[in-house]
Amino acid sequence: MNIKQLHQNFKIPTRGTDYAGGYDIYMPEKGTMMPGATYGQMVPLGFSAEVPVGYVALLLPRSGAGAKHGVSLNNTVGVIDADYRGEWMACLRVKNGLPHRWEAGDRLLQFILVPVNTPELVLVKELDSTERGEGGFGSTNQK
C-alpha cells in the first residue's frame, strides 16, 4: 500500500507481530486530550495513503490506549475509502474522565484493511424468511 509522508516526524505504520491484523500508527506530534470534550479533538496523523481498491481502512484505537487510558474515536471508527487521498485524521476523545497526554512517536491508533463487498441494492416487497426472522437484540439466546 502506498503511503505519503506529510509530517517531518512521520514514521511508517508497523505491525507488532507477524500475526497482527492492525498497523500501529505513530503520532507525529505530542498532544493532550481533555475529558468532557463535546465533539472530540481532530488530530492529523501525518500521512495520506492509497488504500487498495476493493478494501477499506478502518481506523481504531489500539486496545491498550482504549482499555488503559479511555482513548476513543468520537465517531467510533474511522473509515478511509480506497479513493480518498487526503491526510488521515482522527477525531479523538477520552472517556475515563482524565486528561491523556501523548508524545510524538507514541502509538494510540491502528488501522486494519478489510475487503469490501458492494453488491447492487435491490428494493423488494418482502425478504426471504429465516428461522430467526425479525428477532432482535438477544433473540438468538432465547431457547
C-alpha positions as CSV (number, residue, x, y, z in Angstrom):
1,M,0.0,0.0,0.0
2,N,1.5,3.4,-1.0
3,I,1.9,5.9,1.9
4,K,2.8,9.5,1.5
5,Q,4.7,11.3,4.3
6,L,3.1,14.7,5.2
7,H,4.8,15.5,8.5
8,Q,8.5,15.6,9.3
9,N,8.1,13.3,12.3
10,F,6.1,10.7,10.3
11,K,7.1,7.1,10.9
12,I,5.5,4.5,8.7
13,P,2.9,2.3,10.5
14,T,4.1,-1.1,11.6
15,R,2.6,-4.4,12.8
16,G,3.6,-5.5,16.3
17,T,4.0,-9.2,15.2
18,D,3.8,-11.2,12.0
19,Y,0.2,-12.2,13.0
20,A,-1.1,-8.8,14.0
21,G,-4.0,-7.6,11.9
22,G,-3.6,-3.9,12.7
23,Y,-0.9,-1.5,11.7
24,D,0.1,0.7,14.6
25,I,0.1,4.5,13.8
26,Y,2.8,6.6,15.4
27,M,1.6,10.1,16.4
28,P,3.6,12.7,14.6
29,E,3.2,15.4,17.3
30,K,2.7,15.4,21.0
31,G,-0.7,16.3,22.3
32,T,-3.3,16.3,25.1
33,M,-6.9,15.3,25.2
34,M,-9.0,16.8,27.9
35,P,-12.1,14.9,29.3
36,G,-15.6,16.3,28.7
37,A,-15.0,17.5,25.2
38,T,-18.3,17.5,23.4
39,Y,-17.1,16.8,19.9
40,G,-13.6,15.4,20.3
41,Q,-10.4,16.7,19.0
42,M,-9.3,16.5,15.4
43,V,-5.7,15.2,15.2
44,P,-3.8,15.0,11.9
45,L,-1.8,11.7,11.6
46,G,0.9,13.0,9.3
47,F,0.3,10.9,6.2
48,S,-2.0,10.1,3.3
49,A,-2.3,6.7,1.6
50,E,-3.7,4.7,-1.3
51,V,-6.0,2.1,0.2
52,P,-6.1,-0.7,-2.3
53,V,-9.2,-0.9,-4.5
54,G,-11.7,-3.5,-3.0
55,Y,-10.6,-2.6,0.6
56,V,-11.4,0.0,3.2
57,A,-9.1,1.0,6.1
58,L,-10.7,1.1,9.5
59,L,-9.1,3.4,12.0
60,L,-9.4,2.3,15.6
61,P,-7.8,3.0,19.0
62,R,-5.1,0.5,19.9
63,S,-6.5,-1.8,22.6
64,G,-4.1,-0.6,25.3
65,A,-4.8,3.1,24.7
66,G,-8.6,2.4,24.9
67,A,-8.6,0.0,27.9
68,K,-5.9,1.7,30.0
69,H,-6.5,5.4,29.1
70,G,-10.1,5.7,27.7
71,V,-8.9,6.8,24.3
72,S,-11.7,6.5,21.7
73,L,-12.7,7.9,18.3
74,N,-15.6,10.3,18.5
75,N,-17.2,8.6,15.5
76,T,-16.4,5.1,17.0
77,V,-14.4,4.0,13.9
78,G,-12.8,5.9,11.1
79,V,-13.5,4.7,7.6
80,I,-10.9,5.5,4.9
81,D,-12.1,4.6,1.4
82,A,-9.9,3.5,-1.5
83,D,-10.4,6.8,-3.4
84,Y,-9.5,9.1,-0.5
85,R,-6.1,10.8,-0.9
86,G,-6.2,13.5,1.9
87,E,-4.4,13.4,5.2
88,W,-5.6,10.8,7.6
89,M,-7.2,12.4,10.6
90,A,-8.7,11.1,13.9
91,C,-11.4,12.8,16.0
92,L,-10.2,11.7,19.4
93,R,-11.7,11.9,22.8
94,V,-11.0,10.4,26.2
95,K,-13.8,8.8,28.1
96,N,-12.4,7.9,31.5
97,G,-12.6,11.4,32.9
98,L,-8.8,12.0,33.0
99,P,-6.6,14.1,30.6
100,H,-4.5,11.9,28.3
101,R,-1.1,13.2,27.0
102,W,1.0,11.6,24.4
103,E,4.4,12.2,22.9
104,A,5.5,12.3,19.3
105,G,6.1,8.6,18.3
106,D,3.5,7.2,20.7
107,R,1.1,4.6,19.3
108,L,-2.5,5.5,20.1
109,L,-4.2,4.3,17.0
110,Q,-4.1,1.4,14.5
111,F,-5.7,0.7,11.1
112,I,-6.8,-2.6,9.6
113,L,-7.6,-3.3,5.9
114,V,-10.9,-5.0,5.3
115,P,-12.2,-6.3,2.0
116,V,-15.5,-4.6,1.0
117,N,-18.4,-6.1,-0.9
118,T,-20.6,-3.6,-2.8
119,P,-23.5,-5.6,-4.2
120,E,-26.2,-3.9,-6.2
121,L,-29.1,-2.9,-3.9
122,V,-32.5,-4.2,-5.0
123,L,-35.7,-2.8,-3.5
124,V,-38.2,-5.7,-2.8
125,K,-41.6,-6.0,-1.2
126,E,-40.6,-9.0,1.0
127,L,-37.4,-10.6,2.2
128,D,-36.7,-14.3,2.3
129,S,-37.7,-15.9,5.6
130,T,-35.3,-17.3,8.2
131,E,-35.7,-19.2,11.4
132,R,-34.7,-16.1,13.4
133,G,-37.0,-13.8,11.4
134,E,-37.3,-10.3,13.0
135,G,-35.9,-11.3,16.3
136,G,-33.6,-8.5,17.6
137,F,-31.1,-8.0,20.3
138,G,-30.6,-11.1,22.4
139,S,-33.1,-13.1,20.4
140,T,-30.6,-15.9,19.5
141,N,-30.1,-16.7,23.2
142,Q,-33.8,-17.5,23.8
143,K,-34.1,-21.3,23.8
